[in-house]
């Protein structure tokens, strides 16, 4: 009897949360509908986040969240991978948004809470979400770290049991330094090279991984340069440890998928190791003169999951064995 990696490799501990590697944001009705149609056509290789914070016009917050609730229930939400960014926990619109979303016929896949400034604020937000949903399971939470307070308490925030992902908010973080971080840190390659920004990115990624959560990298605003975007996504994934990244234009989705996908050689090695390990009941093995055990199996399982999440064409027997 074959034991699945989920059951064999994480005995006594929770398996790390796994999410699609692209989080695609849209704010206007036209772009929301276009994003949902694109996801319905391409499959659940990316999430769609309907933006009720920055996407809403001032004074039109209720209309925006009602539109989001309508779209959650639309036929184009085919895979249940549509989330909603609401206003910050202490914003007057927050409670209203929760009330409308909790009454919607289809729940969001997650709620993104922006400007999370402390663990105490996150606790209040999570309690409000659960109260709105009552006896029903509440949607998982994602938190946007973009303030000094959020960065100071990032470990405690990452540990919250309702949280599944931490995102970095580059623009608010830079503006919160009141000119001490130059404008170049909002662009490429500056956002990877300014020490304060790089420190924040690394702290968020480390805290997320330390608590089994998904670190999600910030936006790249250079919309007309797929090569620059892909290079940035590769740095985010391979140098900074991020396993998810924001997209703000449909043309950004595929370059991010390509950058976060493991190489063909990595996938081939992962398949070989995992198949032999599973066939030998996950004990230590020697393969091509290298020793492997459960520590390396967990790495290879993560690589294979990411190949599946990014839409790579895996052999039929591999899909049946591990993802059916």
C-alpha positions in Angstrom: 0.0 0.0 0.0 1.4 3.4 -1.0 1.5 6.1 1.6 1.0 9.6 0.3 3.7 12.2 1.1 1.2 14.2 3.1 0.8 11.3 5.4 4.3 10.1 5.6 6.5 13.2 5.8 4.7 15.4 8.3 3.8 12.9 11.1 3.2 14.8 14.3 3.4 18.2 12.6 1.1 20.2 10.3 2.2 20.2 6.6 3.1 23.6 5.3 0.2 25.5 3.6 0.3 25.3 -0.1 -1.3 28.0 -2.4 -1.1 28.9 -6.1 2.1 30.8 -6.8 0.3 33.9 -8.3 -2.1 36.2 -6.5 -3.7 38.3 -9.2 -5.3 41.6 -8.0 -8.1 43.5 -9.7 -10.1 46.4 -8.5 -12.5 47.7 -11.2 -15.5 45.7 -12.3 -14.2 45.3 -15.8 -10.9 43.9 -14.6 -12.5 41.7 -12.0 -14.7 40.1 -14.6 -11.8 39.7 -17.0 -9.7 38.1 -14.3 -12.4 35.6 -13.3 -12.9 34.7 -17.0 -9.2 34.2 -17.5 -9.0 32.0 -14.4 -12.0 30.0 -15.5 -10.3 29.4 -18.9 -6.7 28.6 -17.7 -7.5 26.7 -14.5 -6.6 27.3 -10.9 -2.9 28.0 -11.5 -3.5 31.5 -10.0 -5.7 33.0 -7.4 -7.9 36.1 -8.0 -8.2 38.7 -5.3 -11.1 41.2 -5.6 -9.8 44.4 -4.2 -12.3 46.2 -1.9 -9.7 48.5 -0.3 -7.6 50.4 -2.9 -9.9 49.2 -5.7 -12.9 51.0 -4.1 -13.7 54.7 -4.8 -14.1 56.8 -1.7 -17.7 56.7 -0.6 -18.5 53.6 -2.8 -17.1 51.0 -0.4 -20.5 49.2 0.0 -21.1 49.0 -3.7 -17.6 47.5 -4.2 -18.1 44.8 -1.7 -21.5 44.0 -3.0 -20.0 43.6 -6.4 -17.4 41.2 -4.9 -20.1 39.2 -3.3 -21.9 38.9 -6.6 -18.8 37.8 -8.4 -18.0 35.2 -5.8 -21.3 33.5 -6.7 -20.8 33.9 -10.5 -20.2 30.8 -12.7 -16.7 32.1 -13.5 -15.7 31.4 -9.9 -15.3 27.8 -11.1 -12.5 26.6 -8.8 -13.3 28.4 -5.6 -10.0 30.3 -5.7 -11.2 33.8 -5.4 -10.4 35.9 -2.4 -11.3 39.5 -1.2 -9.1 42.2 0.1 -11.1 44.2 2.7 -10.3 47.4 4.5 -8.0 47.4 7.5 -9.4 46.0 10.8 -9.8 49.5 12.3 -11.4 51.1 9.2 -15.1 52.0 9.5 -15.9 49.9 6.4 -14.4 46.7 7.8 -17.5 45.5 9.8 -19.8 46.3 6.9 -17.7 44.4 4.4 -17.7 41.3 6.7 -21.5 41.4 7.1 -22.0 41.5 3.4 -19.5 38.8 2.5 -20.7 36.5 5.3 -24.2 36.7 3.9 -23.1 35.9 0.3 -24.0 32.5 -1.1 -20.4 31.7 -1.8 -17.6 32.5 0.7 -14.3 34.0 -0.3 -11.4 31.5 -0.6 -9.6 33.9 1.9 -9.7 37.4 3.2 -6.7 39.7 2.8 -6.3 42.1 5.8 -4.2 45.1 4.8 -2.0 47.2 7.1 -1.8 44.6 9.9 0.1 46.6 12.5 0.3 44.1 15.4 -0.7 40.7 16.6 -3.4 42.3 18.8 -5.0 44.0 15.8 -4.9 40.7 13.9 -6.6 39.0 16.9 -9.4 41.6 16.7 -9.8 41.1 13.0 -9.9 37.3 13.3 -12.5 37.5 16.1 -14.6 39.8 14.0 -14.4 37.5 11.0 -15.4 34.5 13.0 -18.3 36.4 14.6 -19.6 37.4 11.2 -19.6 33.8 10.0 -21.0 32.5 13.3 -21.1 28.7 13.5 -19.9 28.3 9.9 -16.1 27.9 9.2 -14.7 31.4 8.5 -12.5 32.0 5.5 -8.7 31.8 6.1 -6.9 35.1 6.6 -4.0 36.6 4.8 -2.1 39.6 6.2 -0.3 42.4 4.4 2.8 43.6 6.3 3.4 47.2 5.2 4.0 49.2 8.4 6.8 49.5 11.0 4.5 47.9 13.6 3.7 44.9 11.4 7.3 44.2 10.7 8.2 44.5 14.4 5.6 41.8 15.3 5.9 39.7 12.1 6.8 36.5 14.0 3.7 36.8 16.3 1.5 37.7 13.3 2.8 34.7 11.3 2.0 32.4 14.2 -1.7 33.2 14.2 -3.7 30.0 13.6 -6.2 31.6 11.2 -3.5 33.0 9.0 -2.3 31.2 5.8 -0.1 33.8 4.1 2.0 36.9 4.7 2.4 39.5 1.9 4.8 42.4 1.8 3.4 45.9 0.9 6.3 47.6 -0.7 4.8 51.0 -1.5 3.3 51.7 2.0 6.5 50.4 3.6 8.7 52.8 1.6 6.4 55.8 2.1 6.3 55.1 5.8 10.0 56.0 6.0 9.1 59.6 4.9 11.8 60.0 2.2 14.6 58.1 4.1 14.2 55.3 1.5 14.6 56.8 -2.0 12.1 56.5 -4.8 14.4 54.1 -6.6 13.5 51.4 -4.0 10.0 51.2 -5.5 11.5 50.1 -8.9 13.8 47.4 -10.2 16.4 46.5 -9.2 16.2 48.9 -6.2 13.5 47.0 -4.4 15.8 44.1 -4.0 18.9 46.1 -3.2 18.0 48.8 -0.7 19.1 47.3 2.7 15.9 48.3 4.6 13.6 46.9 2.0 15.6 43.7 1.6 15.7 43.3 5.4 11.9 43.6 5.5 11.4 41.0 2.7 13.7 38.5 4.4 12.1 38.9 7.8 8.6 38.3 6.3 9.7 35.3 4.3 11.6 33.8 7.3 8.6 34.3 9.7 6.2 32.8 7.2 8.3 29.7 6.7 9.0 29.4 10.4 5.2 29.0 11.0 4.3 26.9 8.0 2.7 29.9 6.2 3.1 31.1 2.6 5.2 34.2 2.0 3.8 36.3 -0.9 6.1 38.8 -2.7 5.0 42.4 -3.5 4.0 43.9 -6.9 6.4 44.9 -9.7 5.0 48.0 -11.3 7.1 47.8 -14.5 4.1 46.6 -16.6 5.7 46.8 -20.1 8.8 44.6 -19.4 8.1 40.9 -19.0 11.8 40.2 -18.9 12.3 42.5 -15.9 9.3 41.0 -14.2 10.5 37.5 -14.7 14.0 38.4 -13.4 12.4 40.0 -10.3 10.2 37.0 -9.7 13.2 34.6 -10.0 15.0 36.7 -7.4 12.0 36.7 -5.1 11.7 32.9 -5.4 15.4 31.8 -5.4 17.1 34.5 -3.3 14.4 35.7 -0.9 12.5 32.5 -0.3 9.1 33.6 -1.6 6.6 31.0 -2.9 3.9 33.3 -4.1 3.8 36.7 -5.8 1.3 39.4 -6.6 0.2 40.2 -10.1 -1.5 43.4 -11.1 -1.9 42.9 -14.9 -2.9 39.7 -16.8 0.4 39.9 -18.7 2.3 39.4 -15.4 0.7 36.0 -14.6 2.7 33.8 -17.0 6.2 35.3 -16.3 5.6 34.8 -12.6 4.4 31.2 -13.1 7.5 30.5 -15.2 9.9 32.1 -12.6 8.4 30.2 -9.7 8.3 26.8 -11.5 11.1 24.4 -10.8 13.4 23.5 -13.7 12.8 20.3 -15.7 15.9 18.8 -14.1 14.6 19.6 -10.6 11.2 18.0 -11.4 12.8 14.9 -12.9 15.0 14.4 -9.8 12.0 15.0 -7.5 9.9 12.4 -9.3 12.6 9.8 -9.2 13.4 10.2 -5.6 9.8 10.4 -4.4 8.7 7.3 -6.4 11.6 5.2 -5.0 11.0 6.5 -1.5 7.3 5.8 -1.6 7.8 2.3 -3.0 10.2 1.6 0.0 7.8 3.0 2.6 9.7 6.3 3.0 12.7 4.8 4.7 16.2 6.0 3.9 17.4 5.2 0.3 20.6 5.4 -1.7 20.0 6.7 -5.2 22.8 7.6 -7.6 25.3 7.4 -4.8 23.4 9.9 -2.7 21.6 9.2 0.6 18.1 10.5 1.0 15.7 10.4 3.9 12.6 12.3 5.1 14.4 15.6 5.3 15.2 15.6 1.5 11.9 13.9 0.7 10.1 17.0 2.1 12.2 19.3 -0.2 11.4 17.2 -3.2 7.7 17.0 -2.4 7.6 20.8 -2.2 9.3 21.0 -5.6 6.8 18.6 -7.1 3.8 20.4 -5.6 5.1 23.7 -7.1 5.5 22.1 -10.5 1.9 21.0 -10.3 0.7 24.4 -9.1 2.4 26.2 -11.9 0.7 24.0 -14.5 3.8 22.0 -15.6 3.0 18.9 -17.7 3.7 16.0 -15.4 3.5 12.4 -16.6 0.1 10.8 -16.2 1.4 8.2 -13.7 2.9 11.0 -11.6 -0.4 12.9 -11.5 -2.3 9.8 -10.6 0.2 8.7 -7.9 0.5 12.1 -6.2 -2.3 14.4 -7.3 -5.4 12.4 -8.1 
